[in-house]
């Protein structure tokens, strides 16, 4: 592939303030051979007509009834002709060289994924004025299983590990998606985590482009799916982790893999409690099954009253007191 085609897929839902910027960012890519596919997921604002203004030979805009971002991405994939796939959320941006920098590296590494760094910026701020910090993922990896263990295990595996990888950062060979399968269309704040778990495991490794940048917009008080804390969304997160655990354990049942997944389940238990005690107990049960005897104390490395109380009444007791305090403060 001397000049491979890249399909940029943008799922769109009620992003009338941002979709023009996202499409413009895609059009500005220095990689010349590209197509842009915008899939409107039943927007109720002006998102669709704004996107339609960009329609051209290389920009396709279509709409579907509201099914969720994952379904919109799958619709885009069904129409994409590219050798590589770039996902781009409708409120985010890419540096102009993002795709080109990754393709230039991937051309000599078949069956690898492209990855880059992310600048996080609050809505209303200038993304170009925010810092880009490279962390451990910038080393890349030729061992997808080890990469996931470090990503999921965080500090339990090593002090520098863990973190979040936002979906725009990846540039994915279409062949890897064919191996891994489509997006799971269950509405889920962690839909990208489960999807890219499969894609990473289908790959031979990850190549990191330090000059490429993904600009990820953050919202204060967001009502987006990823920010929702209702029971349905929390249950879907737990189910997503069940899937990721199955994917990883199908490749290795090593103590480190089990410890990494233990950390995910305990993190969920901590986040769910005390609002959803049944989900917290289920997550804790799965963590204990993976690593019997592991002593979970999220306050152990902290200082002050919570750390002292945790030794007396346990982490659930501390979380319950924090919950009461927060509810009284917000009352």
N, C-alpha and C positions, 0 to 999 in steps of 0.2 A: 504494500500500500504506500505509494509514493506521496499521495495527497488525499488521505482518508477523509471521508465526510463525517462531520460531527453533528449530531442531532441535539439541540438544546431544548429540553422539555420543561415548560413552565406551567405548573398547576395554578389556577387562579380562582380565588373566591373572595369577593368583597374587599378588593385592594385597589380601589379607584385612585387613592392618593399615591400609589407606588408602582403600579404596573407599567406605566410609561417609562419609568426609570429602569426597571428590570429589563424590559425589551430593548431599550436603548443600550444598556450594558451588554446585552447579548449581541446586538448588531455591531457594537464597537470592537468586538473581539478581533485581534490581529490575525487569527487563523482564518484564511479566506474561504475555505470550503465548509460551509455550515448551513444548516437549516434550523429554523426556530418554529417550535410547535407549542402554541398556547392552548390549554384546555380549560375553558371556563366551567366551573363546577356549580352551576346554578346560582351565580351571583345575583343579588337583589339590588345592587347599587349600579353605578355607571362603569364598572370594570369592563364588561364585554364590549360596549361601544368604543371605549377608549382603546382597547386592544385591537379592535377591528380597524382602527385608523392606521395601524401598522401593516395591514395585510399586503402581501406582495408575493412574488414568485417564490421567495425564500422564507416567508413568514406566513404560517398557516394558523388560523384562529378558528376554533370550533367550540361548541358548548354541549353540555350534557346536564341532565337533572342532577341535583345535589346528591353525591355518593361518597364524598370525602376525597382528600388529596391523593391517597394511594390509588383510588380508582381513576382519578384524573391522570396520574402518572402512567398507569397501565394503558389508558386510552392513547396517550401520547406515544408510548412504546409500540402500540399496534400499528401506528402510522409512520413511525420513524424509519428512515432508510440509512441512517448513519452507521459507520463502523465503530464509532465511539458515542457514548451517551453522556451528556452533561445535564444534570437536574439543577434547576434554579427556582427557588421560591420567589413568589411574585413581589415580595417586599424587600428582597436582597439584591446585591450587586456583585459583579466580578471585576477584577482588574482586567485591563484590556489585553494583557498578555497571558491570562490565566490558561486558556485552552492551548495556545501555541507552546507555552513553556512545558506543559505536561506531555503533549504529543511528542515533542522533540526528545523527551526522555523515554517515553514508552515504546518508541519505534524500535529500540534495541533491546526491549525487555518484553517479549510476547507473554501473554497470559498474566500480566501484572496490572495492578490498579494504580492510577495516578492520584496523588494526594497533595494538598497544599495547606498553608496556614490560614487562619481566620482572624480578621479584625472585628471585634465586637463593638458596636456603637449604639448609643441610645437614639431613639427616634428624635429627630430635630437637630442632632449633632452632625458635624462634618466628619464623615468616615475617614477622610484622608488625613485628618489630624489625630487619629487614634493610633496607639502603638500596635505593632505586630510582634507578638512574642512566640518564638519557636520553642516547643517543648519536646519531650522525648520522641513523639511520633515523627519528628523531622529526621530521625535516623533512618526511616524506612524499615523494611524488613523483608527477608526472604523466607520467613517462617510464619505463615498466616495464623497458625494455632498459637504460637508464642505471642504474636501481636495481640490477639484477642484476650489471652490470659492477662497480659499487662494492662490492657484497656479496662477489662472488667474487674481485675483484682486490685488495682490502685495501690495504696500504701501497704496492703497486705502482701504484695509481691515485691514492691520496692518503693521507696519514698517518692521517686519522681514519676511514678506511673499513674494511670487513671486518666480522667478528663472526658471531654465531650468532642465528638467529631461531627460537625454539621454536614448534612448531605451535599450541599453545594461544593464542598471541598474536593469531592471525588470526581475523577474523569474515568469512566468505566468502559472497557471494551465490550461491545455488544455481545460477543461470544461468551463472556462471563455471565451476563444476565441470562443468556439462553441455558447455561448450565445450572444457575442458581434458582431460576424460576422468577415469576413476576412478584410485584408487591402484594402483600397480604392486605386485602381491602377492609379488614376489620378496622373501625375507627379507633385510632390508638395514638397517643402522644409519642410512643416509641416505635412507630411504624418503620422509620428509617433505620433504627438500631437493629431490628429483626431482619430487615431486607439486606442491609450491608453485612450483617453477620454471615448470611449465606453467600453473598458475593465474595467476601474476603476468603472464606473457606474454599470457594471454588477457584481461587486465584493461586498463582505461584509466589505472590508477594506484593509489596507496596513500594512504590517509588515516589519520593517526596520532592516537590519543586519549590525551592526556597524563594524564588522570585515571583511566584504566582500568589494571588491573594483572593480570598473570599471575604466579602463584607456582609456581616450578619447583623441585621437590625433587631434591637431589643426594645421591648415596650414595657413601660411601667404600668402596672394594673391591667395587663393584657387579659383579654377574654378568649385568646386563641386556644386551639385544642391542646397545644403543648403546655399551656398555663392552667388548664382546668384541673380542679382538685375534687370533682364530684366522684361518687362511688363508681359509676360506670367507667370513667376514665382511669381510675386507680386499679380497678379490676382488669382492664385491658392491658395496663402496664405489667401487672403480674403475669397475665397470660403470655404476653410478649417475652418476658424473661423465661417462662417455661419453654417456649420455642427455642430461644437462644441457648438455653441449657442443653436441650436435646441436640441441637446442631453441633455444639462444641463437644459434648460428651460422646457423640458418635465418632469423633476423630481421636479423642484421647480421654482416658479416665484417670489421668495423673492426679496426684494430690494437689498440685498447683492449680490445675483446672478446676477441681472441686472447691478449692479455697477461693478462687476468683468468683465463682458462681455463688458461694456462700456470702461473700461480701455484697453482691447484688441483692440477694434475698434479704439480708439483714438491713441493708439500706432502705428497702421497701418497707420492712416491718417498722422501722423507725419513722418513716414518712407517713405511714398509714395510722399509727397509733397516736392518740386514743380515738380519733374520729371514726375509724373503721376497724374496730378491734378484731372482727372475724378475719378480715384480710391480713391484718398484722399477724395474727396467730398462724394463718396459713403460710405466710412468707417465712415466719420464724421456724415453723415445722419443717419446711423444705430446706432451710439453711442447716438445721440440726441434722437432717438426714444426710446431707452432703459432707458435713464436717462434725461428726459427733465429738463432744467435749470441747469444741471451740468456745471460748469465753468472750462474748460480745459485750463490749462496754464502749459506746460511742463517746462517752465523756472522759474516758481514761486519759487522753492526751490534753484535756482542757484544764483550765484553772478556775478557782473560785467555788462558789456554793454548789452549782450543778455537779461538779466533779466529786465533791465531798458527799452530797446527797446520794449520788448514784451508788456509792459503796454501801450506803445504809439501806436504801429502799429500792435499788435497782433502776435501770434506765427507764423502764415503763413508768415507775413512780415519778421520776423527774419529768418525763414527757407529760404526764397527766397534770402535774403542778404548773408546768409551762402553759399548757392548754387553758387551764383555768385563769391564769394570769393574763394571757392574751385576750381571752373572751371578756374579762372584766375591763381590760384597757380599752377594747373596741366598743364596749357597750355604750 
